[in-house]
Amino acid sequence: QLPLPLVVAIQFVVNTTRLTMMMLRRSLTASTRCLAWKSTACRSFSSVLEEPRESMPFDVLIVGGGPAGLAASIRLRQLCAEHDKDLSVCVMDKGSEIGAHILSGNVFDPKAMHELFPDMAGPDNHWTKALKEEQGSFATPVTKDDFVLLTETGSYKVPNIFLPSQLHNEGNYVVSLGQVCRWMGMKAEELGVEVYPGFAASEVVYNDDKTAVQGIATRDVGIAKDGTPKETFERGVELHARQTLFAEGARGSCSEALMEHFHLRDGKAPQAYGLGIKEVWEVPEEQHQPGFVMHTVGFPLQSSPTDKIYGGSFLYHQEPNLVLLGLVVGLDYANPYINPYKEFQKWKTHPEVRKHIEGGTCVSYGGRVLNEGGFHSLPKLTFPGGALLGCSAGFLNAVKIKGTHTAIKSGMLAAEAAFEALTSSGVEPVAETGEIPPDEAPIELTTYEEGVEKSWIHDELYQVRNCHEAFSKWGIGGGMVYTGLAAHITKGKEPWTFSHDKSDAEMTQPKEYFTPIEYPAPDGVLTFDLLTNLQRSGTYHAEDQPSHLRIKPNLADIPKNISMQTYGAPEIRFCPAGVYEYVENEKAADGEPDQKLVINAQNCIHCKCCSIKMPHEYIDWTVPEGGGGPQYQVM
């Protein structure tokens, strides 16, 4: 087996070669390039960074190769075939390959997949068969669906009749979402979509007066940790498009910049997030139960009905012999001493959980934030030149514990709106002319937002619009009662609204109100120390590059004088990759703290938690060089 750095390097070369060949096909001349080291060496590095980047035009550019972005690309090319039109469609993703940065539970609701591939919804040509044959991954039908309340030593199964209908999983499948995305990526390429993994969108490109989006710019590569150019330096490339669709997932860096730039969150509740931490185990065949699904609440996060920590767990059996399990912790928790990773390890020791994985082997580990704000936290979806899709917008249904189906549907709706707008404008497509007409006015896809409002996405989220806040108001017991009421009776039509006005970072309270939590030591068999598990994520970043995790200059005082002193340094606990640590400050002057923050950016698994839960949100999460980060295979 090749060393991971070599694998990533090979993938980067392959991806770069593909992009270069595409650029050659588009007849981009060498005279416009500022990429070579020799041209950099003959003048100042800063002047090179100020020069115009090379650019490539498309009709539609999609940022993010997850389910929403891939569904949008597929639907666009389907419409082109149906109407005998040609639009150039490009999908780019920061992972080294499609699926490398995808992490989800995942019990998959196939509703949207059947709408995207209606010819693959029947028994003779079902998409699950194609997934197995073409990707070697199983979509295992759910055979048993348990919801369990855990106490410290016991458990109580909740009868399904008392559960919201949205929690029922009949007809759903246990899948690896990363493998599903790889399969969707193949389907997109078969339809003529240009798919380019390994390239990170570092910034949004606007028009001259910054009133519309023109595309994105990829990150410059080959810059050393000290900010100087290496011999491998290459200037980033601008990808321009008549429409740019952002499908980066929860807390996407470009998406967040767009929400701020266009004030898309005005009048909306702040987005609320959860942190999901997951492992995949191989277990002996005799204890494997294909299609078994279990969700739990209670131990270890809640010990009484009034506990207000929002969260729970999942455990799924996927063929041939895998157990997918994880814990989701709402990031609006108050106690800075909570350690989500160690809570997850503690949960695995419960008898109801450990019986599923004892005798097995943990083969993969990872973490990712997810949106939990729901209906009240959805931003305005469109702006001149583009739109937000999937979890970039926040379509996850926290009560249903699913967001893939809504992501795919949102991608389809955005594609349909974009196709109609671009093919009815009277402008020749980039696919035919090779350029974007400079006089074409920016288009805003208002019909996309209208389509979402008329779709089952809106209906699903509206029915449970108050449930998340019910947990915040009344704790786990009251929240479950209210959710049952909303799901069975009111269905979102209650004449009141529960909302919130604080970010997850603002919900953290000072350490003086809490006692440090003592967690059991890992045994190395069932439970693991963090750095051992981190190796199972395949995370790799080139070490000689600037940190992509940057302290905001106006908040530099927070890690120095506030985070440790006031909040007990919560970042050393909530990060599921051990990125942040405080070490002795040997050069501390009089009056300075005796500990200083160290950021181990090479450990980062791109979960985005630090950009959300840091005191005062003092971290600016930017993208590293494309291809860096986790290398998930079965997540």
C-alpha distance (Angstrom), angle and dihedral (degrees) to the residues before:
residue distance angle dihedral
Q1 . . .
L2 3.80 . .
P3 3.83 119.0 .
L4 3.80 112.2 -97.4
P5 3.85 95.9 -117.1
L6 3.82 88.9 54.3
V7 3.82 91.5 48.3
V8 3.81 90.9 51.4
A9 3.80 91.3 46.2
I10 3.82 91.4 51.5
Q11 3.81 90.9 48.5
F12 3.81 90.2 50.0
V13 3.82 91.9 50.9
V14 3.81 91.2 48.7
N15 3.80 92.5 48.3
T16 3.80 92.5 45.6
T17 3.79 90.6 49.3
R18 3.79 91.0 51.7
L19 3.80 91.4 50.5
T20 3.80 92.0 46.0
M21 3.79 91.6 51.7
M22 3.78 90.0 50.3
M23 3.80 89.8 51.1
L24 3.80 90.5 50.6
R25 3.78 90.0 50.7
R26 3.78 87.5 55.1
S27 3.85 89.5 53.2
L28 3.77 97.2 -120.2
T29 3.79 106.3 171.9
A30 3.75 125.9 -131.3
S31 3.80 90.9 -126.2
T32 3.81 90.7 73.0
R33 3.79 94.6 54.6
C34 3.80 126.6 103.2
L35 3.77 95.3 179.4
A36 3.76 106.8 103.4
W37 3.76 121.9 97.0
K38 3.82 92.2 -132.3
S39 3.80 92.2 60.0
T40 3.78 89.6 48.2
A41 3.77 94.1 49.8
C42 3.80 95.0 56.5
R43 3.81 94.3 62.8
S44 3.76 139.1 22.7
F45 3.78 118.6 -62.7
S46 3.80 91.5 -130.1
S47 3.81 90.7 56.8
V48 3.80 90.3 53.2
L49 3.80 90.5 53.3
E50 3.79 89.9 52.9
E51 3.78 94.4 53.8
P52 3.82 119.9 99.6
R53 3.77 114.3 -89.0
E54 3.73 123.5 -125.4
S55 3.82 109.6 -97.0
M56 3.78 138.3 -154.6
P57 3.81 125.1 -162.2
F58 3.80 129.6 -138.9
D59 3.75 136.2 168.8
V60 3.81 91.1 -128.4
L61 3.80 127.4 14.1
I62 3.81 118.6 -168.4
V63 3.80 118.6 -162.0
G64 3.78 109.1 -153.4
G65 3.80 131.9 35.8
G66 3.79 98.0 -138.8
P67 3.81 126.9 114.2
A68 3.82 95.2 -74.8
G69 3.80 96.1 48.2
L70 3.79 95.2 42.8
A71 3.81 92.0 46.6
A72 3.81 89.5 52.2
S73 3.81 92.0 50.8
I74 3.80 93.0 47.0
R75 3.80 93.4 47.9
L76 3.81 91.4 48.8
R77 3.77 92.8 54.2
Q78 3.81 91.4 43.3
L79 3.81 88.7 55.9
C80 3.79 90.5 47.5
A81 3.80 89.7 55.3
E82 3.80 93.0 44.6
H83 3.82 93.7 51.0
D84 3.83 99.7 32.8
K85 3.80 92.3 -116.2
D86 3.79 130.8 132.8
L87 3.79 124.2 -140.8
S88 3.79 122.5 167.4
V89 3.81 109.4 -125.2
C90 3.80 125.3 -171.1
V91 3.81 129.3 -174.1
M92 3.79 119.1 -165.7
D93 3.80 127.3 -175.1
K94 3.80 133.6 -177.0
G95 3.81 93.7 -137.6
S96 3.78 119.0 96.8
E97 3.82 87.8 -115.0
I98 3.79 134.8 2.8
G99 3.80 107.1 -75.2
A100 3.81 95.9 21.5
H101 3.82 91.9 112.1
I102 3.81 97.7 33.8
L103 3.81 117.5 113.8
S104 3.79 125.9 166.5
G105 3.84 139.4 139.7
N106 3.09 95.3 -119.3
V107 3.78 131.7 -147.4
F108 3.77 99.6 148.9
D109 3.79 123.9 -144.6
P110 3.84 103.1 -152.5
K111 3.82 95.8 -158.7
A112 3.79 96.1 105.7
M113 3.81 93.7 37.5
H114 3.78 89.2 57.7
E115 3.80 89.5 51.2
L116 3.81 91.2 49.4
F117 3.83 93.9 46.8
P118 3.82 105.4 24.9
D119 3.81 90.4 165.2
M120 3.83 88.6 58.9
A121 3.80 97.4 51.9
G122 3.81 97.2 83.5
P123 3.81 126.9 86.7
D124 3.80 95.1 -110.1
N125 3.80 96.5 56.3
H126 3.78 105.2 17.2
W127 3.80 120.2 168.3
T128 3.83 90.1 -126.8
K129 3.80 89.7 62.8
A130 3.78 90.9 49.5
L131 3.81 90.4 48.6
K132 3.80 90.2 54.5
E133 3.80 95.5 43.8
E134 3.81 97.7 42.1
Q135 3.80 102.6 31.6
G136 3.80 102.9 22.7
S137 3.81 91.3 -126.5
F138 3.79 128.0 126.9
A139 3.79 126.6 -130.0
T140 3.80 98.5 -159.8
P141 3.83 116.6 -157.7
V142 3.81 113.1 -124.2
T143 3.82 108.6 -106.3
K144 3.82 102.0 170.9
D145 3.79 129.3 24.1
D146 3.81 119.6 -165.4
F147 3.79 130.9 176.9
V148 3.80 110.3 -166.1
L149 3.80 135.2 -171.7
L150 3.80 109.5 -146.7
T151 3.77 125.8 -154.2
E152 3.78 120.6 -172.6
T153 3.80 92.4 -83.8
G154 3.80 106.7 3.9
S155 3.78 142.0 49.1
Y156 3.80 140.2 -146.1
K157 3.78 123.4 -159.0
V158 3.80 114.6 -138.2
P159 3.84 111.3 -137.7
N160 3.79 110.3 -114.6
I161 3.79 91.1 -127.0
F162 3.81 88.7 71.6
L163 3.80 94.4 49.6
P164 3.81 124.8 93.0
S165 3.79 111.3 -96.3
Q166 3.80 88.3 -121.9
L167 3.81 88.3 65.9
H168 3.80 93.4 57.6
N169 3.79 113.7 104.2
E170 3.79 105.0 -164.7
G171 3.79 108.6 140.5
N172 3.80 94.0 18.0
Y173 3.81 128.8 116.7
V174 3.79 136.6 -135.3
V175 3.81 106.0 -128.2
S176 3.77 145.3 160.5
L177 3.80 101.2 -114.2
G178 3.79 90.9 -158.3
Q179 3.81 89.6 59.3
V180 3.81 91.4 45.2
C181 3.82 88.6 53.9
R182 3.80 91.7 49.7
W183 3.80 88.4 53.4
M184 3.81 91.4 47.4
G185 3.79 88.8 49.3
M186 3.80 89.8 55.7
K187 3.80 90.2 49.7
A188 3.80 90.5 49.7
E189 3.81 92.1 52.7
E190 3.81 90.8 48.2
L191 3.81 87.3 57.9
G192 3.79 92.9 51.2
V193 3.80 102.3 -94.5
E194 3.80 114.7 147.0
V195 3.82 105.2 -130.9
Y196 3.81 118.0 -166.9
P197 3.81 117.8 179.3
G198 3.78 121.0 -179.7
F199 3.81 96.8 51.8
A200 3.79 119.5 106.8
A201 3.80 121.2 -150.4
S202 3.78 102.1 -133.3
E203 3.79 100.4 175.9
V204 3.78 144.4 4.8
V205 3.81 116.8 -108.8
Y206 3.81 113.9 -140.8
N207 3.79 132.2 -171.1
D208 3.80 119.2 -98.5
D209 3.80 96.4 -82.6
K210 3.83 92.1 38.4
T211 3.79 93.4 -123.1
A212 3.80 95.6 120.0
V213 3.80 140.1 31.0
Q214 3.79 118.4 -111.2
G215 3.80 98.5 178.5
I216 3.80 138.7 -79.4
A217 3.79 140.1 -69.4
T218 3.78 123.1 -132.1
R219 3.78 119.9 -132.3
D220 3.78 120.9 -90.6
V221 3.80 110.2 -111.1
G222 3.77 131.9 -153.6
I223 3.80 97.5 48.4
A224 3.79 116.4 139.7
K225 3.78 124.4 -129.0
D226 3.82 89.8 -100.9
G227 3.81 90.8 56.1
T228 3.80 97.2 -105.7
P229 3.83 122.7 125.4
K230 3.78 119.7 -100.4
E231 3.80 123.9 -150.2
T232 3.80 87.2 -98.3
F233 3.82 92.5 59.0
E234 3.79 115.6 141.4
R235 3.76 126.3 174.6
G236 3.78 116.5 -122.2
V237 3.79 121.1 -105.9
E238 3.79 128.4 -124.5
L239 3.79 115.9 -132.3
H240 3.79 110.0 -159.2
A241 3.78 126.0 -165.9
R242 3.75 142.3 172.4
Q243 3.81 85.3 -126.8
T244 3.81 126.3 19.5
L245 3.80 115.4 -164.3
F246 3.80 116.4 -162.8
A247 3.80 114.8 -147.6
E248 3.81 101.0 156.8
G249 3.80 97.2 137.4
A250 3.79 127.8 -120.5
R251 3.81 114.7 -10.0
G252 3.80 94.4 1.6
S253 3.80 109.8 -174.8
C254 3.82 96.7 -132.9
S255 3.80 91.6 41.9
E256 3.79 91.7 53.0
A257 3.81 90.2 49.3
L258 3.81 90.1 51.7
M259 3.80 92.7 50.1
E260 3.77 89.6 53.8
H261 3.81 95.5 42.6
F262 3.80 95.9 49.3
H263 3.84 95.8 31.9
L264 3.80 90.3 -122.4
R265 3.81 92.2 161.1
D266 3.79 96.4 55.3
G267 3.80 108.5 131.2
K268 3.82 92.1 9.1
A269 3.80 130.5 110.9
P270 3.81 115.8 -106.4
Q271 3.78 113.0 -93.4
A272 3.82 113.0 -100.5
Y273 3.79 119.5 -148.8
G274 3.76 141.7 -161.5
L275 3.79 128.1 -155.7
G276 3.79 114.4 -130.8
I277 3.81 118.4 -159.9
K278 3.79 117.9 -171.2
E279 3.78 142.9 -177.1
V280 3.80 130.8 -171.9
W281 3.81 118.8 -147.4
E282 3.78 133.3 -169.0
V283 3.80 109.3 -141.9
P284 3.82 134.8 -174.5
E285 3.79 113.1 -83.7
E286 3.79 92.9 -120.9
Q287 3.81 92.6 64.4
H288 3.79 96.4 39.0
Q289 3.81 116.9 107.9
P290 3.83 107.8 -167.8
G291 3.80 110.8 -140.3
F292 3.81 96.8 12.4
V293 3.82 112.0 147.1
M294 3.80 125.9 -172.1
H295 3.80 131.0 175.3
T296 3.79 121.9 -175.1
V297 3.78 140.7 -169.6
G298 3.80 129.3 -174.9
F299 3.80 118.2 44.9
P300 2.97 123.9 85.1
L301 3.83 102.0 6.3
Q302 3.81 100.0 38.4
S303 3.80 126.8 35.6
S304 3.82 99.2 169.5
P305 3.84 137.0 30.0
T306 3.80 90.9 -106.1
D307 3.81 97.1 54.9
K308 3.79 108.1 122.4
I309 3.80 100.1 -158.1
Y310 3.80 103.0 120.8
G311 3.76 112.1 -143.9
G312 3.77 150.0 86.5
S313 3.77 143.5 179.3
F314 3.78 143.0 -100.7
L315 3.79 134.5 -151.5
Y316 3.81 121.9 -176.7
H317 3.82 133.4 176.4
Q318 3.82 113.6 -140.9
E319 3.77 126.4 -176.3
P320 2.93 136.7 -73.2
N321 3.82 96.6 26.1
L322 3.81 109.1 -47.3
V323 3.79 130.9 129.5
L324 3.81 114.8 -161.0
L325 3.78 112.7 -162.0
G326 3.75 138.0 165.8
L327 3.78 150.8 146.6
V328 3.80 127.8 -120.8
V329 3.82 118.3 -156.7
G330 3.80 120.9 -170.2
L331 3.80 107.5 -124.3
D332 3.78 92.4 -140.9
Y333 3.83 89.4 83.2
A334 3.81 116.2 132.9
N335 3.82 103.5 -149.8
P336 3.83 110.0 89.0
Y337 3.81 90.7 -161.6
I338 3.82 93.7 67.3
N339 3.79 112.2 114.2
P340 3.83 109.1 -163.0
Y341 3.80 93.4 -165.2
K342 3.79 92.9 53.0
E343 3.80 91.3 44.1
F344 3.81 86.8 56.8
Q345 3.81 92.3 50.0
K346 3.80 89.6 48.3
W347 3.82 91.2 50.5
K348 3.82 90.5 57.1
T349 3.81 90.3 62.4
H350 3.81 92.8 64.3
P351 3.84 110.8 110.0
E352 3.81 91.7 -125.5
V353 3.80 89.6 57.4
R354 3.77 106.5 32.5
K355 3.82 93.1 57.4
H356 3.79 88.1 68.3
I357 3.81 96.4 55.8
E358 3.82 106.7 26.0
G359 3.77 109.3 120.1
G360 3.80 90.8 22.0
T361 3.80 134.2 105.4
C362 3.78 128.0 -119.1
V363 3.80 107.9 -128.9
S364 3.80 105.1 170.5
Y365 3.81 140.7 24.7
G366 3.79 135.8 -176.2
G367 3.78 148.5 136.2
R368 3.80 139.8 -142.2
V369 3.80 137.3 172.3
L370 3.79 120.0 -118.2
N371 3.78 133.4 -162.1
E372 3.81 116.0 -104.6
G373 3.81 102.8 164.9
G374 3.79 93.1 92.2
F375 3.79 125.6 -179.5
H376 3.82 98.1 -5.4
S377 3.81 92.7 51.4
L378 3.80 98.7 51.6
P379 3.81 110.6 120.8
K380 3.77 126.5 -145.6
L381 3.79 101.3 -74.0
T382 3.80 103.5 -146.9
F383 3.79 142.1 50.2
P384 3.80 133.1 168.3
G385 3.78 106.7 -62.1
G386 3.78 100.8 11.2
A387 3.79 155.0 13.4
L388 3.82 144.8 -133.5
L389 3.80 119.4 -109.7
G390 3.80 136.6 -170.1
C391 3.77 117.8 -22.2
S392 3.81 91.4 -5.7
A393 3.80 82.7 74.0
G394 3.81 96.6 32.5
F395 3.81 108.0 -112.3
L396 3.81 96.2 154.4
N397 3.81 114.2 130.3
A398 3.82 103.1 -140.2
V399 3.82 94.1 -170.6
K400 3.80 91.6 52.5
I401 3.83 88.9 41.7
K402 3.80 89.0 -135.0
G403 3.78 138.5 105.5
T404 3.79 106.8 156.4
H405 3.79 94.4 85.9
T406 3.80 92.2 50.5
A407 3.81 90.5 45.7
I408 3.81 92.2 54.1
K409 3.80 91.8 45.9
S410 3.81 92.2 49.4
G411 3.80 89.4 51.3
M412 3.78 90.7 52.3
L413 3.81 92.7 48.9
A414 3.81 91.8 48.7
A415 3.80 90.6 48.8
E416 3.79 92.5 51.3
A417 3.81 91.3 49.4
A418 3.82 91.9 47.2
F419 3.79 93.6 47.4
E420 3.80 92.6 51.0
A421 3.82 93.0 46.5
L422 3.82 96.4 46.0
T423 3.79 98.0 43.0
S424 3.80 95.3 45.7
S425 3.80 96.9 48.0
G426 3.80 95.1 85.6
V427 3.81 91.0 -124.0
E428 3.80 120.5 127.0
P429 3.81 110.2 -112.9
V430 3.79 122.6 -110.4
A431 3.81 86.9 -121.2
E432 3.80 87.4 70.7
T433 3.81 104.5 30.5
G434 3.81 101.5 33.1
E435 3.80 92.0 -134.9
I436 3.78 142.8 71.4
P437 3.83 111.6 -116.0
P438 3.81 106.3 -113.5
D439 3.80 91.3 -141.8
E440 3.82 96.5 53.3
A441 3.79 109.0 118.8
P442 3.83 116.5 -127.3
I443 3.79 112.4 -96.1
E444 3.80 124.1 -141.7
L445 3.80 113.9 -156.3
T446 3.80 97.9 -136.9
T447 3.79 90.2 157.9
Y448 3.83 88.4 64.8
E449 3.80 93.0 63.4
E450 3.79 89.6 43.0
G451 3.79 89.3 51.8
V452 3.81 92.2 51.9
E453 3.80 90.4 50.5
K454 3.82 90.5 53.7
S455 3.80 94.8 44.7
W456 3.77 134.9 87.6
I457 3.85 87.9 -103.6
H458 3.81 88.4 72.3
D459 3.80 92.6 43.5
E460 3.83 92.8 51.7
L461 3.78 95.7 47.7
Y462 3.80 95.3 41.1
Q463 3.80 92.9 54.6
V464 3.82 91.1 60.0
R465 3.80 97.9 30.5
N466 3.82 95.2 126.9
C467 3.80 100.3 37.8
H468 3.80 100.5 91.7
E469 3.78 92.1 52.6
A470 3.80 90.9 47.0
F471 3.81 88.0 65.2
S472 3.82 89.8 50.0
K473 3.81 91.6 50.5
W474 3.80 101.4 42.5
G475 3.80 108.0 14.4
I476 3.78 130.2 -120.7
G477 3.82 95.5 -44.1
G478 3.78 97.3 47.7
G479 3.79 91.4 40.7
M480 3.79 93.0 54.8
V481 3.82 91.8 47.7
Y482 3.80 91.6 49.3
T483 3.81 91.9 46.5
G484 3.79 90.0 52.6
L485 3.82 90.1 49.9
A486 3.80 92.7 48.5
A487 3.79 94.6 45.3
H488 3.81 97.3 45.8
I489 3.80 103.5 32.4
T490 3.83 121.9 7.5
K491 3.85 97.8 31.7
G492 3.81 91.4 -164.4
K493 3.80 95.2 -48.5
E494 3.80 94.3 109.6
P495 3.84 109.2 129.1
W496 3.79 93.7 -124.0
T497 3.77 136.0 70.5
F498 3.79 127.8 -142.4
S499 3.77 111.3 -157.3
H500 3.78 139.9 154.1
D501 3.78 135.3 -137.0
K502 3.81 103.5 -164.5
S503 3.79 130.5 86.3
D504 3.79 120.5 -126.6
A505 3.81 89.5 -105.9
E506 3.79 90.6 56.0
M507 3.80 90.7 53.3
T508 3.82 92.4 65.8
Q509 3.80 110.5 102.2
P510 3.83 128.4 -151.5
K511 3.78 117.1 -82.2
E512 3.81 92.6 -118.7
Y513 3.80 89.9 79.7
F514 3.81 94.4 56.9
T515 3.78 143.0 53.8
P516 3.82 121.5 -127.0
I517 3.80 112.5 -100.5
E518 3.78 120.1 -123.8
Y519 3.81 111.4 -147.1
P520 3.82 124.8 -164.9
A521 3.79 116.3 -101.0
P522 3.82 115.4 -104.6
D523 3.80 116.3 -102.6
G524 3.81 95.8 -151.3
V525 3.81 91.3 -126.7
L526 3.80 107.6 64.8
T527 3.80 98.5 5.3
F528 3.80 127.5 37.1
D529 3.76 141.3 -162.1
L530 3.79 113.0 -108.1
L531 3.79 100.1 -109.8
T532 3.81 92.2 50.4
N533 3.79 90.1 53.1
L534 3.79 92.1 44.2
Q535 3.80 89.4 65.4
R536 3.82 87.9 62.7
S537 3.81 90.2 62.4
G538 3.81 91.6 65.3
T539 3.81 89.1 -133.5
Y540 3.77 115.0 177.0
H541 3.80 134.1 166.5
A542 3.78 126.3 171.2
E543 3.81 101.2 -105.2
D544 3.80 97.3 -145.5
Q545 3.80 97.7 69.9
P546 3.81 132.9 92.2
S547 3.79 114.2 -85.0
H548 3.78 112.0 -95.6
L549 3.81 88.7 -153.2
R550 3.78 105.3 77.8
I551 3.76 132.5 179.6
K552 3.79 108.9 -125.3
P553 3.82 106.4 -113.8
N554 3.80 93.8 -131.3
L555 3.83 90.2 52.1
A556 3.81 99.5 45.6
D557 3.79 90.2 118.0
I558 3.84 93.1 62.7
P559 3.83 99.4 74.5
K560 3.78 89.9 36.6
N561 3.80 102.0 50.4
I562 3.81 111.3 2.8
S563 3.81 116.0 34.4
M564 3.82 96.9 60.5
Q565 3.78 97.2 29.4
T566 3.81 98.5 46.6
Y567 3.79 105.9 22.8
G568 3.80 103.5 25.3
A569 3.82 92.8 -113.9
P570 3.83 99.5 -71.3
E571 3.81 91.2 -174.8
I572 3.81 91.0 74.4
R573 3.83 87.5 60.9
F574 3.79 108.9 35.5
C575 3.81 96.6 48.5
P576 3.84 107.2 94.4
A577 3.80 92.1 -156.9
G578 3.81 105.1 50.4
V579 3.79 92.9 -114.8
Y580 3.80 96.7 143.5
E581 3.78 127.5 56.7
Y582 3.78 137.6 153.9
V583 3.80 116.7 -132.8
E584 3.77 134.3 -178.0
N585 3.78 112.2 -73.1
E586 3.80 100.0 -137.0
K587 3.81 93.0 180.0
A588 3.78 96.2 48.6
A589 3.78 112.3 145.1
D590 3.78 123.1 -144.2
G591 3.78 109.8 -63.5
E592 3.81 94.4 15.6
P593 3.81 121.6 117.5
D594 3.80 115.5 -92.2
Q595 3.82 91.5 -133.3
K596 3.78 130.0 57.2
L597 3.79 134.2 -164.9
V598 3.80 120.5 -104.3
I599 3.82 119.4 -166.5
N600 3.81 114.1 -152.8
A601 3.80 94.8 -165.0
Q602 3.80 92.4 170.9
N603 3.83 88.3 71.2
C604 3.81 94.4 56.9
I605 3.82 116.0 127.1
H606 3.83 92.6 -171.3
C607 3.80 94.3 -114.2
K608 3.87 90.3 141.7
C609 3.82 92.3 -141.9
C610 3.80 93.8 128.1
S611 3.80 92.6 58.1
I612 3.82 88.2 56.8
K613 3.81 109.5 35.9
M614 3.82 103.0 34.3
P615 3.82 113.2 117.4
H616 3.81 104.6 -92.1
E617 3.84 87.0 -3.0
Y618 3.79 90.1 -90.3
I619 3.83 96.2 169.2
D620 3.79 122.6 87.7
W621 3.82 106.1 -154.5
T622 3.80 108.1 -149.6
V623 3.79 128.1 170.4
P624 3.80 122.1 -91.8
E625 3.78 122.1 -144.5
G626 3.78 111.1 -51.7
G627 3.78 115.7 -88.3
G628 3.81 94.1 29.9
G629 3.77 123.8 119.6
P630 3.80 131.2 50.2
Q631 3.79 121.6 -6.0
Y632 3.81 99.4 -150.0
Q633 3.79 116.5 -176.0
V634 3.82 107.0 171.4
M635 3.81 102.9 19.4
